[in-house]
């Protein structure tokens, strides 16, 4: 029975570690990721449009 008590703490820590990693990975993306990417793309497009317009002298 000593081997069971020796193995329990590492197994418990491994389970919690895997759980923490899963939570981190799940919170890094998702539905908000697409919205954030769209917002960044729109902001970059506005900046690029402003640069091109100022280079042509339109502004």
C-alpha positions in Angstrom: 0.0 0.0 0.0 3.0 2.3 0.2 3.2 2.5 -3.5 -0.4 3.8 -3.7 0.4 6.6 -1.2 3.5 7.4 -3.2 1.7 7.6 -6.5 -1.4 9.6 -5.4 0.2 13.1 -5.1 1.9 13.1 -8.5 -1.3 11.8 -10.2 -3.4 14.4 -8.5 -1.0 17.2 -9.5 -0.9 15.9 -13.1 -4.7 16.0 -13.2 -4.9 19.5 -11.9 -2.1 20.6 -14.3 -3.9 19.1 -17.3 -7.1 20.9 -16.1 -5.2 24.3 -15.9 -3.7 23.8 -19.3 -7.1 23.0 -20.8 -8.7 26.2 -19.3 -5.8 28.3 -20.6 -6.1 26.9 -24.1 -9.9 27.3 -24.1 -9.8 30.9 -23.0 -7.3 31.9 -25.7 -9.7 31.6 -28.6 -13.4 31.2 -29.1 -16.1 33.4 -30.5 -14.5 36.6 -29.2 -11.3 35.8 -31.2 -13.1 36.2 -34.5 -14.6 39.6 -33.4 -11.2 40.8 -32.2 -9.6 39.8 -35.4 -12.3 41.6 -37.4 -11.9 44.7 -35.4 -8.1 44.7 -35.9 -8.5 44.0 -39.6 -10.9 47.0 -39.9 -8.6 49.3 -38.0 -5.6 48.3 -40.1 -7.7 48.8 -43.3 -8.6 52.3 -42.1 -5.0 53.2 -41.3 -3.8 51.8 -44.7 -6.5 53.7 -46.5 -5.5 56.9 -44.7 -1.8 56.3 -45.7 -2.7 55.7 -49.3 -4.9 58.8 -49.5 -2.3 61.0 -47.9 0.4 59.6 -50.3 -1.8 60.6 -53.2 -2.7 63.9 -51.7 -6.4 63.2 -51.3 -6.5 64.2 -47.7 
